[in-house]
Amino acid sequence: MFEELNNQFSLNSEEWNDYKTYFERLEIPTKTSLLHEGEVSSFAYFIEKGIVRAYYNNDGKDLTFQFFSEKSIFSSIESFRKNIPSLVGFETIEPCILWRIHKNDAEKILQKVFENEEMRNVFLNKVFERTFSYMKHFFSFIKDSPQQRYINLSKEHPEIIKRIPQHYIASYLGITTVHLSRIKSKILKEK
């Protein structure tokens, strides 16, 4: 985990050794809530192993809108940065090994990151990648059929199709599990 983060941000070894102490390693079972909607986020996480989903509640219906897997950093960014209630929750889908950092410690690292132009650009690119991913998913609901959304997901993220339970995939695609089964059957027949 530390090697991956160091590769992304290129800190010198003395700084990096200081920052390592800010992280706590956690082994988390499946279906563990890491943050509930409405709570203020005090932590950011790095996934060493496993998958986490971001979700929200819409009139009593649990809707998945993002998946995070190995080498991902995630948090309710708005809540984490502004100390406001989170609009989303996070839950493990598989047993996970996570590295958790408290907001106060993350702020110390971010201050250093923003002092260095190269590290600042890496950080901002990561934030923009996540934002672009959200935008792409949002626009797919406007321009693509559910079948096309499934095809795109299977091409762009085949690991999601293989590792994530069907009801979460259906929720992510904005359809029922029955509709997802029909789409999969139709695609198989067309092959």
MARZA-619041 format. One line per 5 residues: number of its first residue (from 1); their letters; for each residue x, y, z of N, C-alpha, C. Coordinates in steps of 0.1 Angstrom, whole numbers, padded with zeros to 4 digits. Each point is the difference from the previous one (the first is absolute). Example, Ala and Ser with C-alpha at 12.3 -4.5 7.8 and 13.67 -1.06 7.14 Angstrom:
1 = as = 0132,-0057,0078,-0009,0012,0000,0009,0012,0000  -0004,0011,-0007,0009,0011,0000,-0008,0011,0008;
# end
This chain:
1 = mfeel = 0008,-0012,0000,-0008,0012,0000,0009,0012,0000  0009,0001,0009,0009,0012,0001,0008,0001,-0013  0005,-0011,-0005,0007,0001,-0013,-0008,0006,-0011  -0013,-0004,-0001,-0009,0005,-0010,-0002,0015,0002  -0003,0005,0012,-0002,0014,0003,0013,0008,-0003;
6 = nnqfs = 0011,-0006,0004,0013,0007,-0002,0003,0001,-0015  -0004,-0010,-0008,0002,0001,-0015,-0009,0011,-0006  -0012,0002,0006,-0009,0010,-0005,0005,0014,0003  0006,0002,0012,0002,0013,0005,0015,0003,0002  0009,-0009,-0002,0015,0002,0000,0005,0009,0012;
11 = lnsee = -0003,-0005,0012,0005,0007,0012,0014,-0005,0003  0009,0008,0006,0013,-0005,0004,-0002,-0010,0012  0010,-0008,0002,-0002,-0011,0009,-0002,0005,0015  0006,0011,0004,-0001,0005,0013,-0015,0005,0002  -0005,0007,-0009,-0014,0005,0001,-0009,-0012,0000;
16 = wndyk = 0002,-0010,-0009,-0008,-0011,-0001,-0001,-0008,0013  0012,-0002,0006,0000,-0007,0013,-0008,0007,0010  0000,0013,0000,-0009,0007,0010,-0014,-0002,-0003  -0004,0000,-0013,-0014,-0001,-0004,-0006,-0014,0002  0009,-0010,0000,-0005,-0014,0002,-0007,-0002,0013;
21 = tyfer = 0005,0007,0010,-0006,-0001,0014,-0014,0005,0000  -0004,0008,-0009,-0014,0005,0000,-0010,-0010,-0004  0004,-0011,-0006,-0010,-0010,-0006,-0002,-0011,0010  -0012,-0005,0000,-0004,-0011,0009,-0005,-0011,-0010  0006,-0012,0002,-0005,-0012,-0009,-0012,-0006,0007;
26 = leipt = -0010,-0003,-0008,-0012,-0006,0004,-0004,-0012,-0008  -0004,-0011,0006,-0006,-0011,-0007,-0015,0000,0003  -0008,0002,-0011,-0014,0003,0002,-0008,-0011,-0007  -0010,-0006,0006,-0008,-0010,-0006,-0010,0006,-0010  -0006,-0009,-0008,-0010,0003,-0010,-0012,0007,0007;
31 = ktsll = -0006,0009,-0008,-0012,0007,0005,0002,0009,0012  0012,0005,0002,0003,0009,0011,-0002,0015,-0005  -0008,0007,0007,-0001,0014,-0003,0012,0008,0005  0006,0008,-0009,0011,0008,0004,-0004,0015,0003  -0011,0004,-0006,-0006,0013,0002,-0015,-0001,-0004;
36 = hegev = -0008,0006,0008,-0015,0001,-0003,-0003,0013,-0006  -0010,0001,-0008,-0006,0012,-0005,-0003,0009,0012  0004,0013,-0001,-0003,0009,0011,0010,0001,0010  0010,-0009,0001,0011,0001,0009,0011,0009,-0006  0008,0007,0008,0011,0007,-0005,0012,-0009,-0001;
41 = ssfay = 0006,0000,-0012,0012,-0008,-0002,0012,0005,0006  0006,-0008,0009,0013,0003,0006,0012,-0007,-0005  -0003,-0010,-0010,0011,-0008,-0005,0000,-0001,-0015  0012,-0003,-0005,0001,-0004,-0014,0006,-0014,0000  -0002,-0007,-0010,0005,-0014,-0001,0007,-0003,-0013;
46 = fiekg = 0010,-0009,0002,0007,-0006,-0012,-0003,-0015,0001  -0004,-0006,-0012,-0003,-0014,0000,0012,-0008,-0005  0004,-0008,0009,0011,-0010,-0003,-0006,-0012,-0007  -0012,-0005,0006,-0007,-0012,-0005,-0015,0002,0002  -0007,-0004,-0010,-0015,0000,0001,-0007,0011,-0008;
51 = ivray = -0013,0001,0002,-0008,0009,-0008,-0010,0007,0010  -0002,0013,-0002,-0009,0008,0008,-0009,0007,-0010  -0013,0002,0005,-0009,0007,-0009,-0004,0013,0007  -0004,0010,-0008,-0006,0012,0005,-0014,-0001,-0004  -0009,0004,0010,-0014,-0001,-0003,-0008,0011,0007;
56 = ynndg = -0012,0002,-0003,-0009,0010,0006,-0014,-0006,0001  -0008,0006,0008,-0014,-0005,0001,-0009,0010,-0007  -0009,-0006,-0009,-0009,0008,-0007,-0014,-0006,0003  -0008,0007,0008,-0013,-0004,0004,0000,-0014,0005  0009,-0004,0009,0001,-0013,0006,0007,-0010,-0009;
61 = kdltf = 0004,0004,-0011,0007,-0010,-0009,0015,0003,0000  0008,-0010,0002,0014,0001,0001,0006,0000,-0015  0007,0010,-0004,0005,0001,-0013,0015,0002,0000  0006,-0010,-0007,0015,0000,-0002,0004,0009,-0011  0010,0009,0002,0004,0009,-0012,0015,0000,-0002;
66 = qffse = 0008,-0007,0008,0014,-0001,-0003,0006,-0012,0007  0010,-0006,-0006,0008,-0011,0005,0014,0004,0001  0007,-0004,0011,0014,0002,0002,0007,-0013,0003  0011,-0003,-0007,0007,-0012,0002,0015,0003,0003  0008,-0011,0000,0014,0001,0003,0007,0013,-0006;
71 = ksifs = 0009,0006,0008,0008,0012,-0003,-0009,0013,-0001  -0012,-0001,0004,-0009,0012,0000,0001,0007,0013  -0001,0013,0000,-0002,0008,0012,-0014,0006,-0001  -0007,-0001,0011,-0014,0005,0000,-0004,0006,0013  -0009,0009,-0001,-0006,0007,0012,-0012,0008,-0005;
76 = siesf = -0009,0004,0008,-0010,0010,-0003,0007,0013,-0001  0005,0004,-0011,0009,0011,-0002,-0006,0013,0006  -0012,0003,-0003,-0007,0012,0004,-0001,0000,0015  -0004,-0011,0006,-0001,-0001,0015,0013,0001,0006  0010,-0007,-0005,0014,-0001,0005,0006,0014,0000;
81 = rknip = -0001,0008,-0011,0006,0013,-0001,-0007,0011,0007  -0014,-0001,0001,-0008,0011,0005,-0006,-0002,0013  0002,-0012,0006,-0007,-0004,0012,-0015,0001,0000  -0006,-0004,-0011,-0014,0000,-0002,-0005,-0015,0000  -0013,-0002,0002,-0005,-0013,-0001,0001,-0006,-0014;
86 = slvgf = 0004,-0013,0000,0002,-0007,-0013,-0013,-0002,-0007  0000,0001,-0013,-0011,-0003,-0008,-0001,-0015,-0003  0011,-0007,0002,0002,-0014,-0003,0005,-0008,0011  -0002,-0013,-0001,0006,-0010,0009,0010,-0009,-0007  0008,-0007,0008,0010,-0009,-0006,-0001,-0013,0007;
91 = etiep = 0000,-0011,-0008,-0001,-0014,0006,0009,-0009,-0007  0006,-0009,0007,0008,-0010,-0006,-0008,-0011,-0007  0004,-0004,-0012,-0007,-0011,-0007,0007,-0013,0001  0013,0001,0002,0008,-0012,0003,0008,0003,0013  0006,-0011,0006,0009,0003,0011,0011,0009,-0005;
96 = cilwr = 0003,0010,0008,0010,0010,-0005,0012,0002,0010  0011,0003,-0006,0011,0006,0007,0001,0014,-0004  -0002,0009,0010,-0001,0014,-0002,0011,0007,0008  0005,0011,-0005,0008,0009,0008,-0007,0013,0002  -0002,0004,0012,-0008,0011,0004,0009,0011,0005;
101 = ihknd = -0004,0013,-0004,0007,0011,0005,-0010,0010,0005  0003,0006,0011,-0009,0010,0006,0001,0013,-0008  -0010,0008,0000,0000,0013,-0007,0011,0009,0004  0003,0001,0013,0010,0009,0005,0014,-0004,-0006  0003,-0013,0000,0012,-0005,-0006,0001,0002,-0015;
106 = aekil = -0012,-0003,-0006,0000,0002,-0015,0003,0015,-0004  -0005,0009,0009,0002,0014,-0003,0015,0003,0000  0007,-0006,0009,0015,0002,0001,0007,-0004,-0013  -0005,-0012,-0005,0006,-0005,-0013,-0004,0009,-0011  -0013,0004,-0001,-0005,0008,-0011,0007,0014,0000;
111 = qkvfe = 0003,0005,0012,0007,0013,0000,0014,-0001,-0007  0007,-0011,0003,0012,-0003,-0007,-0002,-0002,-0015  -0010,-0008,-0004,-0003,-0002,-0014,-0002,0013,-0007  -0008,0009,0006,-0003,0012,-0007,0012,0010,-0001  0010,-0002,0008,0012,0008,-0001,0009,-0004,-0012;
116 = neemr = -0002,-0012,-0005,0008,-0005,-0011,-0009,-0001,-0012  0004,0007,-0011,-0008,0001,-0012,-0003,-0014,-0006  0011,-0008,-0001,-0002,-0013,-0006,-0010,-0009,0008  0002,0000,0013,-0009,-0008,0009,-0014,0005,-0001  -0002,0013,0000,-0013,0007,-0001,-0007,-0004,-0012;
121 = nvfln = 0007,-0001,-0012,-0006,-0004,-0012,-0004,-0014,0000  0008,-0009,0006,-0004,-0014,0001,-0013,-0001,0009  0000,0007,0011,-0012,-0001,0008,-0012,0005,-0007  0001,0012,-0006,-0011,0006,-0008,-0005,-0010,-0011  0010,-0006,-0007,-0004,-0009,-0010,-0008,-0012,0005;
126 = kvfer = 0003,-0005,0012,-0008,-0011,0006,-0014,0005,0004  -0001,0012,0005,-0013,0006,0003,-0008,0001,-0013  0006,0005,-0011,-0007,0002,-0012,-0004,-0013,-0007  0008,-0011,0002,-0003,-0013,-0005,-0013,-0005,0006  -0001,0002,0014,-0012,-0004,0007,-0012,0008,-0005;
131 = tfsym = 0002,0013,-0001,-0011,0009,-0005,-0005,-0004,-0014  0010,-0003,-0009,-0003,-0004,-0013,-0008,-0013,0000  0004,-0010,0009,-0007,-0012,0001,-0015,0002,0004  -0002,0009,0009,-0014,0003,0004,-0007,0006,-0011  0006,0009,-0007,-0007,0007,-0012,-0004,-0010,-0010;
136 = khffs = 0010,-0009,-0004,-0002,-0010,-0010,-0012,-0009,0004  0000,-0004,0012,-0011,-0009,0005,-0013,0008,-0001  -0001,0012,0005,-0012,0008,-0001,-0005,0002,-0014  0009,0003,-0010,-0004,0002,-0013,-0004,-0013,-0007  0005,-0011,0004,-0004,-0013,-0005,-0015,-0002,0002;
141 = fikds = -0006,0005,0011,-0014,-0001,0003,-0008,0008,-0010  0005,0011,-0005,-0007,0008,-0010,0001,-0005,-0014  0012,-0005,-0004,0002,-0003,-0014,0000,-0015,-0003  0002,-0009,0010,0001,-0014,-0003,-0012,-0008,0006  -0003,-0011,-0007,-0010,-0009,0005,0006,-0008,0012;
146 = pqqry = -0008,-0007,0008,0005,-0008,0010,0010,-0011,-0005  -0004,-0006,-0012,0008,-0010,-0006,0014,0006,-0004  0000,0012,-0006,0013,0006,-0003,0008,0003,0012  -0007,0005,0011,0008,0002,0012,0006,-0012,0005  -0007,-0012,-0001,0006,-0012,0005,0012,-0004,-0009;
151 = inlsk = -0002,0001,-0013,0011,-0003,-0010,0012,0008,0003  -0002,0013,0002,0011,0009,0003,0007,-0004,0013  -0008,-0003,0010,0006,-0004,0013,0008,-0013,-0002  -0005,-0009,-0007,0007,-0013,-0002,0013,0002,-0008  0001,0010,-0009,0012,0002,-0008,0010,0008,0009;
156 = ehpei = -0005,0011,0006,0009,0009,0007,0005,-0005,0014  -0009,-0008,0007,0003,-0005,0013,-0004,-0015,0001  0006,-0009,-0007,-0005,-0014,0001,0002,-0006,0014  0009,0005,0008,0001,-0005,0014,-0012,0003,0008  -0008,0010,-0003,-0012,0003,0007,-0010,-0011,-0003;
161 = ikrip = -0001,-0003,-0013,-0010,-0011,-0004,0003,-0013,0007  0013,-0003,0001,0004,-0013,0006,-0001,0000,0015  0003,0011,0007,0001,0000,0014,-0012,0005,0009  -0008,0008,-0007,-0011,0007,0008,-0013,-0007,-0002  -0007,-0002,0011,-0014,-0006,-0001,-0009,0007,-0009;
166 = qhyia = -0008,-0008,-0007,-0009,0006,-0011,-0009,0011,0005  -0005,-0001,0012,-0010,0011,0005,0007,0013,0001  0013,0000,0003,0008,0013,0001,0002,0005,-0015  0003,-0009,-0009,0002,0004,-0014,-0013,0006,-0005  -0011,-0007,0002,-0013,0005,-0004,-0003,0014,0005;
171 = sylgi = 0003,0002,0013,-0002,0013,0006,0008,0010,-0006  0013,-0003,-0003,0009,0009,-0006,-0005,0004,-0014  -0006,-0009,-0007,-0005,0002,-0014,-0014,0007,0000  -0006,0000,0012,-0013,0007,0001,-0011,-0009,-0005  0001,-0014,0002,-0010,-0009,-0004,-0002,-0011,0011;
176 = ttvhl = -0010,-0008,-0002,-0002,-0011,0009,0009,-0012,-0003  0001,-0009,0009,0008,-0012,-0003,-0007,-0009,-0010  -0013,0001,-0001,-0007,-0008,-0011,0003,0006,-0013  0000,0013,-0001,0004,0007,-0013,0014,-0003,-0004  0009,0000,0010,0014,-0004,-0002,0001,-0014,-0006;
181 = sriks = -0007,-0009,0006,0000,-0014,-0005,-0004,-0001,-0014  -0011,0008,-0004,-0005,0000,-0014,0011,0006,-0009  0006,0010,0004,0011,0006,-0008,0011,-0010,-0003  0004,-0007,0011,0011,-0009,-0002,-0004,-0012,-0009  -0012,-0004,0002,-0005,-0011,-0009,-0001,0004,-0015;
186 = kilke = -0004,0012,-0002,-0001,0006,-0013,0014,0001,-0007  0010,0004,0008,0013,0002,-0005,0006,-0014,-0004  -0003,-0010,0009,0005,-0013,-0003,-0006,-0006,-0012  -0013,0002,-0003,-0006,-0005,-0012,0005,0007,-0012  0004,0012,0001,0005,0008,-0012,0014,-0004,-0004;
191 = k = 0007,-0007,0009,0014,-0004,-0002,0001,-0012,-0009;
# end
